[in-house]
């Protein structure tokens, strides 16, 4: 399973939706994923890929957009994780 497929599976599980419902432009807000859900998804991503995601739960979403781990939408999250995996 590719990095993208695994990330989509984690996000879909967190949002309680089918993977086919996820589009690249879909935001976490649109999926109903709150800050706790985001933290749980980040932990799942770290565990799945044995990486450390540079995400601080105390940051606002606007801060994270400017930071190292972009969570603006599904495509950005997948790209961020792929980058972290490639550099691991």
Number of C-alpha atoms within 10 A of each C-alpha: 5 8 16 16 12 15 24 23 17 19 27 19 13 19 21 12 13 12 16 9 10 19 12 12 12 15 18 20 12 10 16 12 19 13 15 10 15 18 15 16 20 21 14 16 20 16 11 13 16 12 15 15 16 13 16 13 13 9 11 10 15 11 14 18 15 11 14 13 20 22 23 18 18 21 18 18 21 20 17 17 23 17 12 19 16 8 8 10
